[in-house]
Amino acid sequence: MPGQLNLQKRLAPPDSILGSPGSRETLDPLPVPKGAPGELERDFGREFGVTRRAGVAPTARGQVRTVLPSGSVVVNSCSSAAEQLCNFICDCSDCSDENQCGYLRGSAVLGTPFTCDFEDGDCGWQDMGTSTYGWVRGRTSLATWGVGPHSDHTVGTDLGWFLVTVSPPAKTTATAWLRSPEMREAAATCEIRTWYHLSGSCESTQGLNQTEWPVLHLAVALKDELVGLWQSPEWSSEGWHQLVAYPGRITEQFQLIFSLTQPPTCGAEVALDDIMFRNCGLPEVEQQVCEAQESRCHCGSCVAQHRFCDGTDDCGDSSDEDTAQCKNFTHCSFDHDLCDWEEVSMPPVWSRNTSLNLGTSYGIPTRDHSNNSRAGFFLHVGSGPTAQASGTAQLRSPTFQATNSCSLVLYCHLHGSATSKLSISYVTNFTKHLMRERTGDLGSCWVRERVDFSVTDPFKVLIEGVAGSRGTVAIDDLILSQGCVKEQEKPLVNLLSQAGASSCAADEMACDSGDCIAAELACDFADTCADGSDEKQCGTTTFESGAGGWHDVSLGRLRWGLQNVTESDSFLTGTFLALQTGEGQMMGPAKARTPLLGPSGPACTMEMSYHIHSDPRGFLAINVADHTTDTTQLAWQTQGRGSTTRGHVRVPLGERSHPFQVELLALVDLQGSASVGVDNVTFDQCYLDTVLPTAAELSCNFEMGMCGWYQDLSSDFKWVHSTGQGQGSDHTTGSGYFLSVDPSVPRSYGQRAQLLTSRQEPATALRCLSFWYRLAGPQIGTLNLKLWLEGGEEVLLWTRRGTQGSIWHRAWATLPTTGQQRYQVVFEVLHDGFLGDVGLDDITQTVGPCGADLSCTFEADGCGLAASGKDTWRRQSNGTGTTTGPVADHTTGTATGHYMVVNTARVSLPAGHTAVLTSQPYQPSVSTQCLAFWYQLSAGTPGSLRVFVEQSRVRRKVLSISTMEGSNWHHSHVTIQPDGNWQVVFEAVGAGGDHGYIALDDLHVSDGACPEPASCDFEQDTCGWSSPLDPRLHSFAWGWKSGITLAKYPGPEQDHTLGTRNGHYMHFDTSTLGARGTSALLESPPLPMATDSCLRFWYHMDIPEQLSSGELRVTLQGAAGQRTLWSVAGHRSRGWQGAVVPVQSSSEFQISFEITTRRWPMEGTVALDDITYSARVGCYSSPESPVEEKPFGNFVAEMVLSLLLALVVVGLVAAGGWYCLKQRGVASRTPTESNSPQGFDNITFRDDKVIISPRQEDES
């Protein structure tokens, strides 16, 4: 991803010591053996060095530096042995033995142990590539926004770090390899979580016009074998996705390997962030006091008795799986045969196979459970990659005697399909009794399941598997307890025949009536079966007649199950869904899912009653999982409070265009009195085509709600209905509600926040949508208004990017006709800025088109400006245009920004010919208006630009431009005094040159007369003063606000112009300076050469002296370069202070106000107001110089002197009055104007402010 990331040096290759940028220890490299990556299966132990012993070298201050075989180094402060390093146990008091292990001791940002967030380095991960294609540590660069993450996952901004692949080959297939340091052992409960981000794509090889992603793999290197743990889905959405892998019990040294293989011409990239290791350390070696239902391991720890002889090393020393202790258990690993189990011959059947033979297709187990090996055997049933749900495979046991002490433990693997199913039953004669059922996708892992049988007749155990589309069901390690005794006489136990199964096709479901419907129509919130049975098991339930479609998909020691109420509870009645003790080996929360639901409409809501009794570490949550995009979003959550909390919650699910599943998650400690329950679940107004009463209400002031607008809940980045939250008041009343978006909310990972209307009926007439918006903040993103047409077409109607000040602005957009297509109107905030906020209020829809756009950037359209003929004026960007034009527009400063341009070369516009561009009529509300615009004329002979004002078909020329210094955009404005509606006409006149163009951008019409160039009181607008949008400058934008107090944007309580809270000024909060940028620029429009000019302005500082490390500068940028004219160190002023700066330049130039700092934080604010630029008028010739505010220490003395002076003046007035009467009739004399400045000397004033006059050599 060259040019799109801020990249650090390539991760250290295998033959060097891995030193991470920003690491806390600086180490001298030690030589280590070289090892190059090779074939996936070729002598992996030798090439990756996993069998070599580590060397230990002492360091200063009693530390020990251990060089791991890969070359990475761990420094620990307590001289831990090499075997104790990177074993997920803190042997040192400061946990320094668990650093540079692929993780650090913890993440300060996330607050999680054994985590690598890449903020402080690469944690020991090594790039194993042998070509330019490999992994680097980097972060987002806003300067070249494009492919790659727009933000990291840890902090959710462009400041965060991650690992990312770079430089994929263009013509060959290549693999990027990433390797962890050596890790010692892992417990059976070990869980690896990380976040990955796929961007870019490859063309589908299946000709389905779909986006196909390269597959990301995670594997573990064991001895000489590389065993897969996880792989990404074949199709996914762009963005951050969570990866969860379970390596199982590992008894030796191991390493983790990430790999991404790219086919030729595939430009996809992957990033990794926030790698976490949970519950991976072995139990502590200590003598514990065991409970009644526990037994002691050899190491001293305690394990539940029913977890002995279950095929999992729970003790960590294998003493719970001791052969002698487990000799009476019957264990079938399928490594040699089916043991005493028998498969039913009717297809489909359970097949005995290995991962080596089955390959690496998504959903296939990557290893068996018995040996954690690709060569180990298991039983599986699967469907083809394009097949729908298959039939039921059956496996039956021998006949067992009646018993009350028989238990079965097995390990199941359900992956690749949300509809796969595994069931465990027992059969007596012709009766089947279901004991346990697993449904859905449990992930790429083996999950422990246990069933206890208490049967009064001889019985068989029946294990059935149904593989959903593209899914696989597998089982391994069937362990029967000693209470399962075979029946010697073998009485007849008949199994149910499958002959009576449904006659529906594989891609259909059977209604209760026997009819068949398409499977995708089940649980879509609309009755398709005549009896409504397709919507019965879809999550809406009171749990009185069963689970209502909810199924447990827990992997750990907690599970969801049905339970009866034992005490009076107003929220839970009868039977409810309760948190119970589970049989899995993991430690995570319990999880239950609905079947696949939807799609859903915008008003879709889930309601339920709940109770939770837990300490604050416990929680109950609702997630929404979309398997099409591989995303899961938190919809609601509540935490324990130490006592019982009961309630009824209504959770908006919103419009979902893909089928989805709702998940219930809960985690509490059931060993105490903790409990969680859920009851009375309903889904309301979820049908996709549900029409709400407010659907057509596009006009909205948000005081009473959202009207016809609603959130797109598929994004994590959301609009908030509020009264300000420190951002300012609403527009409607000044104290009411509006909608806002704050992209600076921590870890707001969504790429966009969208506000939608319901689907509107086709529009046959034009309408005008007006709204008030606010784009504020030093680095805010983009606000778009779009039209979504039925069928997928998208039309951009209006857009703004970058700060527009903490002030409400009005905008208009004409909604086009849509023919026969329905449509939606969409407001969208893009997450391409991270400091600031967006506000929206008072949306109004009226009949007919909008009038002339008072502010036009040409980013969305031509704003109604009409060109005189074909191939004259055209709207384009440099990146897509066909006419030669500016390399970048003025609005965004990028090649993708749009402007209007006309080709003035003689082949397109001969000499004397004209190209006319005419605006729509402006309807003035005041007698004087200001027309401002930016223009650019090419070098050479571009012709001329003439500007006319047309009223009543009479044109009056107001401006003519034929030359322009430099190649930048130039600002011009004209004061208009219309007596009615008027139009502006831009006329380009050809001059007969070989090449040339004239371009326009950023037209703006405001009330009142235009100010002098570069002069501004900031009451109406910013008068052409602006902050550059180019992120490569690493600078922030100044804000524009009034004196009204805003918690989020502090500043003076009064402006200088009016001296009131309603007056406006420019401001900047210096606390935002830091890693994202160390300066804030405010630039004037380009100004012509000046020989003796003057700049006057007022500034206000509120920066504590002890926190100041920067200054406010006035600089001049011209052809000779940049020079500083004036500067003042950060300080705390008492009120507004004035400054006068002489300006001279022998060429065109710009004036800039710049706040800069050498270190941060630099707390405080800086404000500017009443900037006056006087061309060709020296600073000593005007009586309007600013007056410096006197220091507060002189205030008392000045008051005393003023009182004495007043007494003297009274006496003099009496005498003077008599003298004046006496002199009446004498010609009055005009006093001579003084050439001395008023207020203060502009060369030196006060110790902390200096104005530097231009040097002679700077003027040349």
TAQUILIN-V611439 format. One record per backbone hydrogen bond with DSSP energy under -1.0 kcal/mol. CO is the residue of the C=O (numbers start at 1). NH is the residue of the N-H. E is the energy in kcal/mol with one decimal. If there is no record, write none. Layout:
[[CO/NH/E] [CO/NH/E]]
This chain:
[[1/4/-1.9] [4/141/-1.4] [5/7/-1.0] [6/139/-1.5] [13/16/-1.5] [17/19/-1.0] [20/23/-2.0] [43/47/-2.2] [44/48/-2.5] [55/67/-1.9] [57/65/-3.1] [60/63/-1.6] [63/59/-2.7] [64/76/-2.2] [65/57/-3.3] [66/74/-2.3] [67/55/-1.7] [68/71/-2.5] [72/68/-2.8] [74/66/-2.9] [76/64/-2.4] [81/84/-2.0] [82/85/-1.4] [86/184/-2.2] [89/91/-1.2] [92/95/-1.4] [95/98/-1.7] [97/86/-1.6] [103/101/-2.2] [105/114/-1.3] [107/111/-2.3] [112/107/-2.4] [114/277/-1.9] [115/104/-1.8] [116/275/-2.2] [122/125/-2.1] [123/102/-2.9] [126/179/-2.9] [134/166/-2.3] [135/11/-1.2] [136/164/-2.6] [137/8/-2.8] [138/162/-2.3] [139/6/-3.0] [155/747/-1.4] [157/152/-2.3] [162/138/-2.9] [163/272/-2.7] [164/136/-2.3] [166/134/-1.4] [174/262/-3.1] [176/260/-1.6] [177/128/-2.4] [178/258/-2.5] [179/126/-3.1] [183/254/-2.8] [186/250/-2.2] [187/190/-1.8] [191/278/-2.9] [192/245/-2.7] [193/276/-3.8] [194/243/-3.7] [195/273/-2.2] [196/241/-2.9] [197/271/-1.8] [199/269/-2.6] [202/212/-2.2] [210/204/-1.1] [212/202/-2.7] [216/232/-2.1] [217/259/-2.0] [218/229/-3.2] [218/230/-1.9] [219/257/-2.9] [220/227/-2.8] [222/225/-3.5] [225/222/-2.9] [227/220/-3.0] [230/218/-2.5] [234/213/-1.7] [241/196/-2.9] [243/194/-2.1] [245/192/-3.1] [250/186/-2.1] [254/183/-3.2] [255/221/-3.2] [256/180/-2.3] [257/219/-2.6] [258/178/-2.5] [259/217/-2.7] [260/176/-2.6] [262/174/-1.8] [263/266/-1.4] [269/199/-2.2] [270/165/-2.0] [271/197/-2.2] [272/163/-2.4] [273/195/-2.6] [275/116/-2.6] [276/193/-2.4] [278/191/-2.2] [280/187/-2.1] [284/286/-1.3] [291/294/-1.6] [293/305/-2.7] [295/303/-2.6] [297/300/-1.4] [300/288/-2.5] [301/297/-3.3] [303/295/-2.9] [304/307/-1.9] [305/308/-1.7] [312/314/-1.7] [318/321/-1.3] [320/309/-2.4] [322/326/-2.0] [326/329/-1.7] [330/480/-2.8] [332/478/-2.1] [338/341/-2.2] [342/396/-3.3] [351/380/-2.1] [353/378/-1.8] [354/358/-1.9] [355/359/-1.8] [361/364/-1.8] [373/368/-2.3] [374/356/-2.0] [378/353/-2.4] [379/475/-2.4] [380/351/-2.9] [381/473/-2.8] [393/465/-2.3] [394/344/-2.2] [395/463/-3.1] [396/342/-2.9] [399/487/-2.8] [400/459/-1.9] [403/455/-2.4] [406/453/-3.6] [407/481/-2.3] [408/451/-2.5] [409/479/-3.4] [410/449/-2.7] [411/476/-1.9] [412/447/-2.8] [413/474/-2.0] [414/442/-2.5] [415/472/-2.3] [420/440/-2.6] [421/466/-3.0] [422/438/-3.5] [423/464/-2.5] [424/435/-2.7] [424/436/-1.9] [425/462/-2.9] [426/433/-3.0] [427/460/-1.7] [428/431/-2.3] [431/428/-2.2] [433/426/-1.9] [436/424/-3.0] [438/422/-2.9] [443/445/-1.9] [447/412/-2.5] [449/410/-2.5] [451/408/-2.8] [453/406/-1.1] [455/403/-1.6] [459/400/-3.3] [460/427/-2.5] [461/397/-2.1] [462/425/-2.6] [463/395/-2.2] [464/423/-2.5] [465/393/-2.8] [466/421/-2.8] [467/390/-1.9] [468/471/-2.5] [471/383/-1.8] [472/415/-1.9] [473/381/-2.7] [474/413/-2.4] [475/379/-2.3] [476/411/-2.4] [478/332/-2.4] [479/409/-2.7] [480/330/-2.5] [481/484/-1.8] [483/485/-1.1] [485/401/-3.3] [498/501/-1.9] [505/508/-1.9] [507/519/-2.1] [509/517/-2.3] [511/514/-1.6] [515/511/-3.4] [517/509/-2.7] [518/521/-1.9] [519/522/-1.5] [523/598/-1.9] [529/532/-1.6] [532/535/-1.6] [533/536/-1.1] [534/523/-1.7] [541/681/-2.1] [547/550/-1.7] [548/539/-2.9] [551/593/-2.7] [555/586/-1.4] [556/584/-1.9] [557/582/-2.1] [559/580/-3.7] [561/578/-3.3] [563/576/-2.8] [574/565/-3.0] [576/563/-2.3] [577/678/-2.5] [578/561/-2.5] [580/559/-2.6] [586/557/-1.1] [590/666/-1.7] [591/553/-3.0] [592/664/-2.9] [593/551/-2.6] [597/660/-2.3] [600/656/-1.2] [601/604/-1.5] [604/653/-2.7] [604/654/-2.0] [605/684/-3.2] [606/651/-3.5] [607/682/-2.3] [608/649/-2.5] [609/679/-2.4] [610/647/-2.1] [611/677/-2.3] [612/645/-2.7] [613/675/-1.9] [614/642/-3.2] [615/618/-2.2] [618/640/-2.4] [619/667/-1.9] [620/638/-2.4] [621/665/-2.5] [622/635/-3.1] [622/636/-1.5] [623/663/-2.7] [624/633/-2.4] [625/661/-2.3] [626/631/-2.1] [629/237/-1.3] [631/626/-3.1] [633/624/-2.3] [636/622/-2.6] [638/620/-2.5] [645/612/-2.1] [647/610/-2.4] [649/608/-1.8] [651/606/-2.7] [656/600/-1.6] [660/597/-3.7] [661/625/-3.1] [662/594/-1.6] [663/623/-2.2] [664/592/-2.0] [665/621/-2.8] [666/590/-2.7] [667/619/-1.5] [669/672/-1.2] [675/613/-3.0] [676/579/-2.1] [677/611/-2.0] [678/577/-2.6] [679/609/-2.9] [681/541/-1.7] [682/607/-2.7] [684/605/-1.9] [686/601/-1.4] [687/690/-2.0] [692/695/-1.7] [694/697/-2.0] [696/698/-1.7] [697/708/-2.2] [700/843/-2.5] [706/709/-2.5] [710/756/-2.9] [711/713/-1.1] [712/715/-1.3] [720/740/-2.0] [722/738/-2.3] [724/727/-1.8] [726/1048/-2.5] [738/722/-2.2] [739/840/-2.5] [740/720/-3.0] [741/838/-2.6] [742/745/-1.5] [747/749/-1.2] [751/831/-2.6] [753/829/-2.5] [754/712/-2.2] [755/827/-2.5] [756/710/-2.5] [760/823/-1.5] [763/818/-2.4] [766/848/-2.2] [767/815/-3.2] [768/846/-2.6] [769/813/-1.5] [770/844/-3.1] [771/811/-2.7] [772/841/-2.4] [773/809/-2.7] [774/839/-2.5] [775/804/-3.8] [776/837/-2.1] [778/1037/-2.3] [779/835/-2.5] [781/802/-2.1] [782/830/-2.2] [783/800/-2.0] [784/828/-2.6] [785/797/-2.8] [785/798/-1.5] [786/826/-2.6] [787/795/-2.6] [788/824/-2.2] [789/792/-1.9] [793/789/-2.9] [795/787/-2.6] [798/785/-2.7] [800/783/-2.8] [805/807/-1.6] [809/773/-2.8] [811/771/-2.2] [813/769/-2.8] [815/767/-1.6] [818/821/-2.3] [822/790/-2.6] [823/760/-3.7] [824/788/-3.0] [825/757/-1.3] [826/786/-3.1] [827/755/-2.9] [828/784/-3.2] [829/753/-2.2] [830/832/-1.7] [835/779/-2.3] [837/776/-2.5] [838/741/-2.3] [839/774/-2.0] [840/739/-2.5] [841/772/-2.5] [843/700/-2.4] [844/770/-3.0] [846/768/-2.7] [854/1005/-2.9] [856/1003/-1.5] [862/865/-2.1] [866/918/-2.8] [874/901/-2.3] [876/899/-2.1] [877/881/-2.5] [894/889/-1.9] [895/879/-2.3] [899/876/-2.4] [900/1000/-2.9] [901/874/-2.2] [902/998/-1.7] [905/908/-1.8] [905/909/-3.4] [910/913/-2.1] [913/990/-2.7] [915/988/-2.9] [916/868/-2.1] [917/986/-3.1] [918/866/-3.1] [921/852/-1.1] [922/982/-1.8] [928/1008/-2.9] [929/976/-3.7] [930/1006/-2.2] [931/974/-2.6] [932/1004/-2.7] [933/972/-2.6] [934/1001/-2.2] [935/970/-2.9] [936/999/-2.5] [944/989/-2.6] [945/961/-3.1] [946/987/-3.0] [947/958/-2.9] [947/959/-1.4] [948/985/-2.6] [949/956/-2.1] [950/983/-2.0] [951/954/-1.9] [954/951/-2.5] [956/949/-2.5] [959/947/-2.9] [961/945/-3.7] [970/935/-2.6] [972/933/-2.5] [974/931/-2.8] [976/929/-3.1] [982/922/-3.7] [983/950/-2.8] [984/919/-2.3] [985/948/-2.7] [986/917/-2.7] [987/946/-2.9] [988/915/-2.1] [989/944/-1.8] [990/912/-2.5] [993/906/-2.8] [996/904/-1.8] [997/938/-2.1] [998/902/-2.1] [999/936/-1.9] [1000/900/-2.4] [1001/934/-2.5] [1003/856/-2.9] [1004/932/-2.9] [1006/930/-3.2] [1012/1015/-2.4] [1016/1171/-2.2] [1022/1025/-2.5] [1026/1083/-3.6] [1030/1033/-1.8] [1031/1034/-2.1] [1036/1081/-1.3] [1039/1067/-2.4] [1040/806/-2.1] [1041/1065/-2.5] [1060/1055/-1.9] [1061/1043/-1.2] [1063/1043/-1.0] [1065/1041/-2.2] [1066/1168/-2.5] [1067/1039/-3.4] [1068/1166/-2.1] [1069/1072/-1.6] [1070/1073/-1.5] [1077/1074/-3.1] [1078/1157/-1.5] [1079/1036/-2.2] [1080/1155/-2.3] [1082/1153/-2.8] [1083/1026/-2.3] [1087/1149/-2.4] [1090/1145/-3.5] [1093/1143/-2.5] [1094/1174/-3.0] [1095/1141/-3.0] [1096/1172/-3.3] [1097/1139/-2.2] [1098/1169/-2.2] [1099/1137/-2.9] [1100/1167/-2.4] [1101/1133/-1.9] [1104/1107/-1.5] [1105/1108/-1.0] [1109/1158/-1.3] [1110/1130/-2.2] [1111/1156/-2.0] [1112/1128/-2.0] [1113/1154/-2.3] [1114/1125/-3.3] [1114/1126/-1.5] [1115/1152/-2.5] [1116/1123/-1.9] [1117/1150/-1.9] [1118/1121/-1.8] [1121/1118/-2.6] [1123/1116/-2.7] [1125/1252/-1.6] [1126/1114/-2.9] [1127/1250/-2.0] [1128/1112/-2.6] [1131/1103/-1.6] [1137/1099/-2.9] [1139/1097/-1.9] [1141/1095/-2.7] [1143/1093/-2.4] [1145/1090/-1.6] [1149/1087/-3.6] [1150/1117/-2.6] [1151/1084/-2.6] [1152/1115/-2.5] [1153/1082/-2.0] [1154/1113/-2.7] [1155/1080/-2.0] [1156/1111/-1.9] [1164/1070/-2.3] [1165/1102/-2.4] [1166/1068/-2.0] [1167/1100/-2.2] [1168/1066/-2.3] [1169/1098/-2.2] [1171/1016/-3.0] [1172/1096/-3.0] [1174/1094/-2.2] [1178/1181/-1.3] [1191/1194/-1.5] [1192/1195/-1.5] [1194/1198/-2.4] [1195/1199/-1.9] [1196/1200/-2.2] [1197/1201/-2.4] [1198/1202/-2.3] [1199/1203/-2.0] [1200/1204/-2.1] [1201/1205/-2.5] [1202/1206/-2.1] [1203/1207/-1.7] [1204/1208/-1.8] [1205/1209/-2.4] [1206/1210/-2.1] [1207/1211/-1.7] [1208/1212/-2.3] [1209/1213/-2.6] [1210/1214/-1.7] [1211/1215/-1.8] [1212/1216/-3.4] [1213/1217/-2.8] [1214/1218/-1.4] [1215/1219/-1.9] [1216/1220/-2.8] [1217/1221/-2.0] [1218/1222/-1.6] [1219/1223/-1.6] [1223/1226/-2.1] [1243/1251/-1.2] [1248/1129/-1.3] [1249/1245/-1.0] [1250/1127/-2.3]]
